[in-house]
Amino acid sequence: MPGNSSSLTLFMRQRRALVSYASSIIGSRVQAEDLVQEAWLRFDEATKGRFLDDATGYLYRVVRNLALDSKRRAVRERAISGGLDYDVAVKTSAADIADPETVILYKDDYAKVMQAMAELPERTRIACEMHRFGGAKLREIAAFLDISVPLAHKLVADGIDHCRQRVGGWP
């Protein structure tokens, strides 16, 4: 059986919250279950023989990244399959791929945003990620974090303000 006991214990303690978190991003509890299993495999591989300072945060980042990838893939698939003809499908999928100049232009901004997000307190970071990257509504964030909707709004606003200050105009 894979996994050392401490990483497995951490995963099992966080599993339900991770499924809820992933579900809030991708909108499907069934897909979220699969995604969390994939996150466990990646987390287990990454923690073999290593101590991670913020193992819980790392686990949430793995889930977030997998969920966002899954959501992007689903959007692309819907755009392609929803196209009326082959030309429309080709143009839609080609538009999803950034050209090299765009990648270079926004690479530094992306790194700044990720650094700014890493600086946030965990609850603020999760609320901000759920809202900005996952498209979660404030009531969903409040339910996930077991807080009030106004507090969820404040956490998201604080996170966005922090990122704007660090990056200079994050949308």
N, C-alpha and C positions, 0 to 999 in steps of 0.2 A: 504494500500500500504506500503510495507516495506521501510525502510530507513529513516534516519533523513535528513533534508534538506541540511545540509552542506556536508554529505557524498554523497548524490545523486547528488548534484551540482558538486562536485569533479569528480565523476564517469562520468557524462555526458560531462564534459569538456575534460576528458581524453579518452573517449570511442573510438573515431576514431584512436587515436594513439595506444591504447591498442590492438585494432583489428589488426592494421598493425604489431605491435610488435609480437603478437601471430602468425599471418600469416607467418611472416619471420622465425619463429621457426618450425612450423608444416607444412608449405607449402600449406595450404588450407584456403582461406578466409572464406569459409562457416563454416568449423570446428572452425576457429578462432572466428567467431561470437558467436557460441555456448559456446566456452570456456570462452569468456569474460563475457557472461551472468552468467556462473557458478562462475566466479571470483567475480562478483558483489554480488552474494548471500553470498559467503564466507566473502567478505569484509564487507558487511552490517551486518552480524552476529557478526563479530569481533569488529566492531565499536559501537555497541549498548551500550550506556551509558559510553563510553570511549573516551578519546581524544588521538589520536595517533600523536606523534611528527612528523613523516614523513609518513603521510597517502598516499601520491602519491607513494613514494618508496615501501610502503607495498603493495599497489595495484598492482604495476608492479611485485613485487616478487610473489604474488599470481598467476598472469597471467603466469609468467615464469614457476613456478612450475607445474601448470596445463598443460601448453604446453609441457614441457619436459616429464611429465608423459604420456601424450597423444602420443607423438612421440615414446617413449620407448615401449608403449603398441602396437602401430602400427607396429613397427619393429618386435616385438615378434610374433604378429599375422601373419605377412607376412612370417616369418621364419617357423612358424608352418604349415601354410596352403600351403606353397611352398614345404614342405618336400615330397619326393617321397613315403615314407612309414611311418608307425606309429613309428617305431624305430628311424628314423631320427628326427621326430617331437618331440619325448620324449627327446632325447638327446639335441636338440636345446633349448627347453624351460628350461630344467634342468640346462643348462650351464648359463642361464641368472640369476640364483639365486646364490648369493655369499655365500660361506660357512662361518660359524661363525668366523673362523680364519682370513679370508680376511676382513670381516667387522671390526673386532677389529684392524687389522693391519692398515687400512686406515681411521678409524674413526677420529683420531686426525688430520690427513692431511686434511680431508674434512672440519673439523671445522676451521682449519687455513685458508683454501682457502675461506670459506664463510666469515670469519672475515676480511680477506684481501680485498675481494670484497666489503664488507660493508664500508670499509675505503675510497674507491675510490669516486671521484666526480661523480655525477649522470650520466652525459653524458658518461664519461669513463666507468663506470660500465655497463651501458646499452650496449655500443658498444662491450665491452669485453664479456658480457653474450650472446649477439646475435651471436657473432663469435664463441666462444668456446663451448657454451652449445647449441646454436640454429643452428649452422652450417651456419649462414647467410654469404653471400659474402660481401666484402667491399662495393661494389656499393649499395647493399641492405641496409647496415647500414648507408651509406651516405644519401641515399634517406629518410630513416626513420628519421634520426636526422637532415635532411636538412642541411648537411655539404658537403664539398668536399670529394672525395675518398681518397686523400692523408691525410686529417685530420682524416678520419675514420681509416685509417691504423695507424696513430700516436696514436690515442686513444686506439686502441686494443693493440698495442705494449706497450704503457705505462701501461695499465692494467695488461698485462701478466708479464711485468718486475716487477711491484709492487708485484704481487702474488708470483713470483719466489723468490723474496727477502724475503718475509714473510714466505714462506713455505720451500724454499730451493730446487728448482728443479721442479717446476710445469711444466708439458709437454707443 
